[in-house]
């Protein structure tokens, strides 16, 4: 498809889609809690609907009344053996986190996803779950889906994370809630903490001291009302577009600003962006963001900030192509095992449009500023690559065509409609 063009900046205001990470977890916590959970502002994108479908297949009643999602939770012990293989679609979050729930159940199950998800490694989750007593095997005994889970009695462990991954951490926490004794997780770097926060929100006890997390098994969680803020990962595309395009004046309403997710705001501020926080909602960790055009300069991105912006690195790379000087991204090996190898895909596709990016083993070196031109690019079946390329298309007067645009529906079905309302 031919991508949208504009002669000027982004103006007006927009409420971005609900946070994907919190939407997933709201269904999971509702399912394993006792009583009704009502989810306001749920993200009805393909990934999150995959989570809904998985828990329906596990015997959980989930209603969508058109406004809210209502989950009728009966606790861990009332989940039911599925009749068929569980389907996680394209959602790595669904598959990896659900493994932590399935591992402690008294029944056997099998879970897989689409062709893309079935190429993503699962040993990083299965390894620690096996240490807890879980019995999980990938296809032909390997680490790729379909994953067979033979339900087992789990025991608490002390586990030192080898990578900074909220998905791995969350799978262990879901298993720990079912395990005998205490489980302690020692993080390599702090990753997004939605699971820890929601354990507390649903009435559980969890101790977090810097990078050490301790939780006991056998806890009873209680259904809650959850209001999902806007997803900063979706807001990221507008943050960068409004910063780079001339005469922008944009307001993004009720965006989640959980500190474990706001690395992109810190990096853009370091590069010189003009982004203000107003209307802070402390309870839901959200704020309105005001963005105006600004000139950017190159920077270095690495170390402990990486887990706080891992999903935003493709759009940050685009911002860096228009910044003065060189930007270096390092310590981002995790990008290689997302929906696609995002290091290679970002460099390949932006270089087609005139960028000067060198892919490295753990990141990118981006030389800027470089004017972009038209061309034919590909999402590689990755929603974030697809949206990043649409923002790149706004920076050139020439035509940019995107192959496989449907990947964007994974997280943001209304992306093109919302963007066109601002240009």
C-alpha angles and dihedrals in degrees: 000000000000110000126232121271133202137189095207144016135296114277134178130033137294140184106220122216120282120276110279096207094052093043091056093048094046089064093044094049092043090053096051095042129084116251135008124332118194117199117201119198095012116182107245095198125130096261095053093043087056088060090050091050093050093054093045086055088053090058100263118140111230121178127193109199092183093260107043136022115232120200118194101210124197100174134256093298096060099057111117133221109262119242093220141018111298113244118216093177110203094332117119089178091058095048099043097044094043089055087066090054096043093048092070099041123109093236139066122250143169128215134185140151141209124309092275095049092046088063093056119100119251102176089094087067100032093051098063092038089056089052086058091053098269121149109216130153131181128214110313089354093303133112102265128094142296087077119195115209122194105197113243143175107262131211129205118257141182107243128186110206115236093196134027100251128148089195094057092043092049094049089054091048092052089050091046091057087062098039131099112253133352127332119201122193120194111199124218089211128352110273129187109307104204093121093053091047093049093049086060093042091054092051100264128135121240131159119215118185111173103297096348120094124187127187133168127222129239096047121153114223124201128217117258145183110260125193110196115213124215116286114254088202089063092040089054093078092056093043090059096039093051091046094051102038117079121253096012121164110170137165121198112196127223099348118176111253101180102159092234088063105040101083090116091059090052093048095046090049089051089051092052105264121159104229123148130191118222137161093032114202103198096182093059095029093238139130141174112256123213115201130188132177115280140169113247133211129203122265144177119255122190148104123043096359093064097083088051093060107019094126092046098054096098092056091041087054089055090051089051092056087065097041125100109255135359126323120200122199115190140162089042100120087133088075088073093068101047123102085305134353093288094190094059095036094051093048094043097049099041091047087056086062095049103274122140105224128152115203114219132188092265106020144327143292110218122193115202159246100021125161112236126223137190128283147128115285137175134223091213085222089293118128095208093050089050094052092044090055091052089056089048089054090059089062095063134058090217129088119272119192121200123207118207096017091161089080087079089072088072091081109358117031093171097047098117093044092050093046093049089055090063101047 
